[in-house]
Amino acid sequence: MNRTLYSCLFYLALPLVALRLWLRARKAPAYAKRVGERFSWGLPVMQPGGIWVHAVSVGESIAAAPMIRGLLERYPQLPITVTCMTPTGFERIQALFANEPRIQHCYLPYDLPCAAKRFLDRVQPKLAVIMETELWPNHIHQCAKRGIPVALANARLSARSAKGYGRFARLTAPMLAEMSLFAVQTETEAERFRSLGARPETVEVTGSIKFDLAIDPQLLALAAALREQWHASERPVWIAASTHEGEDEVVLAAHRQLLASYPNALLILVPRHQERFNPMFELCQQQGFATVRRSSGEAVTAQTSVLLGDTMGELLFLYALADSAFVGGSLVATGGHNPLEPAALAKPVICGPHVFNFLEISAMMRDAGALQEVDDAEGLAVAVQRLFELPQDAQKMGQAGLAVMRANQGALKRLLDGLGRLLNV
């Protein structure tokens, strides 16, 4: 399939795209808003001529934040347009950059030639930066036609994804050849990009910028103060973060098992997607857990068994409140989420077996003794209880994770230097 055929098929599939958007809007009404932006109609008024950063959703937005802050600092004269594809991604961008007037946002239009042209006519970026793996042939081709360099930042490519790209070599090889920089996390992934058609001189192994996560010292102080306010300084607290459908029941079963030995244990449950906040609150209540919603502002008391993290932009703070952390998306075949976020706070980390999104990072943490893998509710309960009962082991795991982070920092500077060479400003 070449790009012309791909574009024709995309146009023909628009009714299915609209149906999918409508179905999503039934669960998350925010999908029904600003639909025109997805076709480059009704784009907000934006200052042209800056840097365009695309972060598809929440995870990519979090990963992009240090890079965006670095770009703001290095290029104070340039506006930065941040695009995403999901309402939760938009909310996270808003939360991260609420006080930064140079950040402008819209949804990325679908990868249709006409929509890509209108979008670039409006934004007129000097540089396009795509986070991790979100590659769109028409957007990249339109950038190439205008002489706009395109960089893939914090790039990763699993063997499975590389195999998928390889099936459509007539589409993907020309697209990769049009790009100007692949800032890749590992040499293995670099070789995959080269074999698929990326020009060798454009591929650089810079490491993962996720290791460059910086923690505000006030965050830990605020978390300690809130636990004191809850009268929970000595209370065992654990977090299950970024959970997906099918995991919450496992987490709650593990918590019920923990309560048999630690009746005062508190679980902070944080579903990954906003549309699941209400169903998870109802599930907790149905199963008899005394539950408080973080968004309600209600106090956590000695009787509270579950705190539902149903706010946006607070995940690091919620991690800071806990003694140990289970990182979700890993008991189901989603591929896991970033284990470095709790590691940056010196928290011991627990994951399920499905961590292919963070395979190398998870392996490094496991080898260092910073991460424990579990398979089910019983294994999760045993792992959390062990950390409750052996605080020295928990501290050792937390410090090991922090050491892994510090040993692998520097990717952000290497990435920013590479982007600087493309900007020439």
Helices and strands as residue ranges (DSSP letters): H 3-12, H 14-27, G 29-32, G 35-39, E 51-54, H 58-74, E 80-84, H 87-96, E 103-107, H 113-123, E 127-131, H 137-146, E 150-155, H 159-167, H 169-177, E 181-184, H 187-196, G 200-202, E 203-205, G 209-212, H 217-229, E 237-243, H 248-261, E 266-271, G 274-276, H 277-286, E 291-293, G 294-296, E 306-308, H 315-321, E 324-327, H 340-344, E 349-351, G 356-358, H 359-367, E 371-373, H 377-389, H 391-407, H 411-423
